[in-house]
Each structure stands twice: as structure tokens, then as C-alpha cells.
Amino acid sequence: MIVSAIPNPEQNLLLAALPAEVRARLQPHLQLVPMPVGAVLYESGMKATQVYFPATCIVSLLYLMQDGASAEIAVVGYEGVIGISLFMGGETTPSRAIVQSAGHAFQLKGPLLKNEFNRFGEVHNLLLRYTQSLLTQMSQTAVCNRHHSIDQQLCRWLLLRLDRLSSNTLATTQELIARSLGVRREGVTEAAGKLQSAGLIRYSRGQITVLDRAGLEASACECYAVVKTESDRLLPAHRIG
């Protein structure tokens, strides 16, 4: 898939699925913003004042422990929105939202989306379905981190990102993966080595290229399929650009 040089709102599935009259109301207020790797959109406990609709970037939601350790609880790309606490009524979130793959997103002032949500129409239903999809990913990630091997977790981690990228190459490091999975770097090094020896990936200089997606899916635990199936069931399927 070729992604246009200048992202447009319809590259985000939620924005693309909005009714025409809602798009007309929100379009003037959508601001295209760059999302560099490492940019923190929300810190734990921070009050949400704006939301972000990723177009070409990927954002990781991390839970931080008091000792500085972290673990990823979900990943969000062009299918979703960052800042669900705002329209769900909680206002603050216990997780950190950090850009993991650079790109762009559309920023919108929170009250504008909240007003649309509170009309209890199509937008309300769309955002609730997305929230259910995100909660499924969070709960399945918790199960996966507790019960499955690092090899299987790494497969799930890679596949979730592959679904949100326009290529089969990810710019990442083993240290970043280890922080996301909440495991030691040595465990990630060993797991990545197994996948590379099996011909599923190629890892070199901070880049992982997936060579055999079908093989990667076969090596993953059922957690990826559960998340993918629920996401496909609940969310719009069409992506532009």
C-alpha cells in the first residue's frame, strides 16, 4: 500500500467512518501534527484535554511501575484514537501514551469530540465499539504476558504493529521491545534469534523485516487472533491511502 505524502483525515478509520455532517463540523478543527518517535502524548494521571487520531504513526500505551519498569498494555494506530478517558468520563488515564513509530496524527480538542459523543448517535456507538476493541487488546495482552512464552509474545507484538504499518519493516530496538513486553533484553535477543533462524524475520541495525507473515502468525499464540478477530468485527474495515 502506498501512503500519500500528506496524510488526510480519512487515513484514520474512525475519522473516515464519521457521518458526513459530523465530519463537516470537526474538519475545521482537526490539526495535522508530527509524531516523532519518543514523543509522550499523555503521562499517567494526566488530565486529557485533546485527543489524537493516528494516521501514519503508532502509539504505545504503557503502564509504569514505581521502580521505573514498564509494560505495554495496548498499541494504537490508524484504526483508533488516543484519549478515550476524555469521552468515557474518567478524564485521566493510568497509562503513558508514547509514539513508537514516527508519522503523523490529527489532533482535536477534547470537548469537541465529547460533544459529539454525548449526542448519543452514530459517533457514540462508533467510539464505544472502538473502546471495546481496545479493552479486548488490553485484557488479552495481560493474559499473554502471564501465560505465554517470550517467543509467542514477540510474534504477537510484531503482528500488531505490522497491521498498523504500510510496510513489512519496523524500526525498533531489542531494548524497546523488552521494555514493551516487560522482560529482560536477553530474552528478546534469544526470541528474535529463533525467529530469524526460522526465516520468519530479518533483524539488522535497529530494523526488523518480516519475511514470512504466515509463519509468524503460525508461531504466535491465540492472543493475536483473538484481538484481530474482535477488531475486525467491531471496527470499520476501509482505509484510504
C-alpha positions in Angstrom: 0.0 0.0 0.0 1.3 3.5 -0.9 0.7 6.1 1.7 0.2 9.7 0.5 2.9 12.2 1.3 0.5 14.5 3.2 -1.9 12.4 5.4 -5.6 13.1 5.3 -8.2 12.5 8.0 -9.7 9.6 6.1 -6.5 7.6 6.7 -7.8 7.1 10.2 -10.6 4.6 10.3 -12.6 6.3 12.9 -12.5 9.7 11.2 -13.3 8.0 7.8 -16.3 6.4 9.4 -17.9 9.5 10.8 -21.2 10.6 9.3 -20.8 13.4 6.7 -22.4 16.1 9.0 -20.1 15.2 11.8 -17.0 15.3 9.5 -18.2 18.8 8.4 -18.3 20.0 12.0 -15.0 18.6 13.0 -12.9 19.1 9.8 -12.0 22.7 10.5 -10.7 21.8 14.0 -8.6 18.8 13.0 -4.9 19.7 13.2 -2.3 17.6 11.5 0.7 17.2 13.9 4.0 15.4 13.5 4.6 12.4 15.8 8.3 11.8 16.3 9.5 8.6 18.0 9.5 9.0 21.7 7.0 11.9 21.9 4.9 11.5 25.0 1.2 12.4 24.4 0.0 11.6 27.9 1.6 10.8 31.2 0.0 8.6 33.8 -2.6 10.6 35.8 -2.6 13.5 33.3 -5.9 15.1 32.5 -6.9 14.6 28.9 -7.6 17.9 27.1 -7.2 16.7 23.5 -7.4 13.5 21.5 -5.2 12.2 18.7 -6.3 10.2 15.7 -3.1 8.5 14.3 -2.8 8.5 10.5 0.6 7.1 9.9 2.1 6.7 13.3 1.9 4.0 16.0 1.4 4.9 19.7 2.1 2.6 22.6 0.2 2.6 25.8 2.5 1.7 28.7 1.9 1.1 32.4 4.7 2.4 34.5 5.7 0.8 37.9 7.2 2.8 40.8 10.6 1.3 40.2 10.7 2.5 36.6 9.8 -0.8 35.0 7.1 -0.7 32.3 4.9 -3.0 30.2 2.8 -2.3 27.1 -0.9 -2.7 27.6 -2.0 -1.8 24.1 -0.9 -0.4 20.8 -2.9 2.1 18.7 -2.5 3.0 15.0 -4.7 4.3 12.2 -7.6 2.2 13.5 -8.1 4.2 16.7 -7.8 7.3 18.9 -5.7 8.2 21.8 -7.5 9.7 24.7 -10.6 7.6 25.3 -10.7 8.6 29.0 -12.0 12.0 27.9 -15.2 10.8 26.4 -15.6 7.8 28.7 -15.9 10.2 31.7 -12.7 9.4 33.6 -10.8 12.4 32.3 -7.4 10.9 33.3 -5.6 7.7 32.4 -3.2 5.4 34.4 -1.0 4.8 31.4 1.6 6.7 29.4 1.0 7.2 25.7 4.2 7.4 23.7 4.9 7.4 20.0 6.7 4.2 19.0 6.7 4.5 15.2 7.0 8.0 13.7 4.4 9.6 11.5 1.5 12.0 11.8 -1.8 12.2 13.7 -4.8 14.5 13.7 -5.2 16.4 16.9 -8.6 17.5 18.1 -9.7 19.5 21.2 -11.3 17.0 23.6 -14.5 18.9 24.3 -15.4 18.9 20.6 -15.3 15.1 20.4 -17.0 14.8 23.8 -19.9 16.9 22.5 -20.3 14.6 19.5 -20.1 11.5 21.8 -22.8 13.0 24.0 -25.3 13.3 21.1 -25.7 9.5 21.5 -25.8 8.9 17.8 -23.5 7.1 15.4 -20.4 8.7 16.9 -21.3 7.5 20.3 -21.8 3.9 19.0 -18.6 4.0 16.9 -16.4 5.2 19.8 -17.9 2.6 22.2 -17.1 -0.2 19.7 -13.6 1.1 19.4 -13.3 1.2 23.2 -14.5 -2.4 23.4 -11.9 -3.4 20.8 -9.1 -1.6 22.8 -10.2 -3.2 26.1 -10.1 -6.6 24.4 -6.5 -5.9 23.3 -5.6 -4.8 26.9 -7.1 -7.9 28.5 -5.6 -10.3 26.0 -2.2 -8.6 26.4 -2.4 -9.2 30.2 -3.2 -12.9 29.6 -0.5 -13.3 27.0 2.2 -11.7 29.2 1.3 -14.0 32.1 0.8 -17.4 30.3 2.8 -17.4 27.0 6.5 -17.6 26.1 8.6 -14.6 25.1 8.8 -16.1 21.6 5.0 -16.1 21.3 4.7 -12.6 22.9 7.2 -11.3 20.4 5.2 -12.7 17.5 2.1 -11.0 18.8 4.0 -7.7 19.3 5.3 -7.8 15.7 2.0 -8.7 14.1 0.1 -6.0 15.9 2.5 -3.4 14.5 2.6 -5.0 11.1 -1.2 -4.5 10.9 -0.7 -0.8 11.5 2.2 -0.1 9.1 2.3 0.3 5.4 5.4 -1.9 5.0 6.8 -5.1 6.5 9.7 -3.3 8.1 9.7 -2.0 11.6 12.2 0.5 13.0 12.8 -0.7 16.6 15.4 -2.0 19.1 15.6 -5.0 21.3 15.7 -2.7 24.3 12.4 -1.0 23.2 10.8 -4.4 22.7 12.0 -5.6 26.1 10.5 -2.5 27.8 7.2 -3.0 26.0 6.9 -6.7 27.0 8.3 -6.1 30.5 11.0 -8.7 30.1 14.8 -8.8 30.1 16.6 -7.8 26.9 18.4 -11.1 26.8 15.1 -12.9 26.4 14.1 -10.7 23.5 17.6 -11.3 21.9 17.1 -15.1 22.2 13.5 -15.0 20.9 14.4 -12.8 17.9 17.3 -15.1 17.1 14.9 -18.1 16.9 12.5 -16.2 14.6 15.4 -15.2 12.4 16.9 -18.7 12.2 13.4 -20.0 11.2 13.4 -17.5 8.3 10.4 -15.5 9.7 12.2 -12.2 10.2 15.5 -10.4 9.5 16.9 -8.2 12.2 19.6 -5.7 11.4 20.7 -2.3 12.7 17.6 -1.4 14.5 15.2 -2.7 11.9 13.1 -5.9 11.8 11.8 -7.0 8.5 9.0 -9.6 8.5 9.9 -12.2 5.8 7.1 -14.7 6.4 3.9 -13.3 7.9 2.0 -16.6 7.6 4.8 -18.3 9.5 4.8 -15.6 12.1 1.1 -16.0 12.7 1.5 -19.7 13.0 4.2 -19.2 15.6 2.1 -16.7 17.6 -0.2 -17.8 20.4 -4.0 -17.4 20.1 -3.9 -13.9 21.6 -3.1 -12.2 18.3 -6.0 -14.0 16.6 -8.5 -13.0 19.4 -7.5 -9.4 19.2 -7.6 -9.3 15.4 -10.9 -11.0 15.2 -12.6 -8.7 17.6 -11.0 -5.6 16.0 -12.3 -6.7 12.5 -15.7 -7.4 14.0 -16.1 -4.1 15.8 -14.3 -1.5 13.6 -14.7 -0.1 10.1 -12.6 -2.0 7.6 -11.8 0.6 4.9 -8.5 2.5 4.9 -7.7 5.2 2.3 -4.2 5.9 1.2 
